[in-house]
Structure formats: structure tokens, C-alpha cells
Amino acid sequence: MGKLHQKLEALKIEHRDLDYAIATLTDRGPFDQVQVQRLKKRKLWLRDMIAKLEAELHPDIIA
């Protein structure tokens, strides 16, 4: 497995973990809105990085 594939997998795992962390925090009643916003921002950044790496690994070739 190449370095890009490993990085992509690590980003996907972190994205999934953040999804779980956000759900856990918001389900427990009162929660720190700022903390949740930071986690969501990180999750969006991860999504963008995942999309970028996937585009590098599987570029669209328009003939």
C-alpha cells in the first residue's frame, strides 16, 4: 500500500472518530458548543483532504 493510501485511510479513520465524538458529546445533554464547532470544523477539513487525496489517486481523465 502506498503512502497516499495510508494517509487517506488515516484521514478516514479520524473523520469517523470525530463523527462518533460529536454524536457522543451532543447526546449527553448540556455540551460545550465551542468544542463541538471545533470538532465539526476539523471534520470538514478532513473531508476536504480526503476528497483531495482521492482525486490524486483516481484523477478524472477527460479525453
C-alpha positions, 0 to 999 in steps of 0.5 A, spaced: 500 500 500 502 506 498 503 512 502 497 516 499 493 510 501 495 510 508 494 517 509 487 517 506 485 511 510 488 515 516 484 521 514 478 516 514 479 513 520 479 520 524 473 523 520 469 517 523 472 518 530 470 525 530 463 523 527 462 518 533 465 524 538 460 529 536 454 524 536 457 522 543 458 529 546 451 532 543 447 526 546 449 527 553 445 533 554 448 540 556 455 540 551 460 545 550 458 548 543 465 551 542 468 544 542 463 541 538 464 547 532 471 545 533 470 538 532 465 539 526 470 544 523 476 539 523 471 534 520 470 538 514 477 539 513 478 532 513 473 531 508 476 536 504 483 532 504 480 526 503 476 528 497 483 531 495 487 525 496 482 521 492 482 525 486 490 524 486 489 517 486 483 516 481 484 523 477 478 524 472 481 523 465 477 527 460 479 525 453 
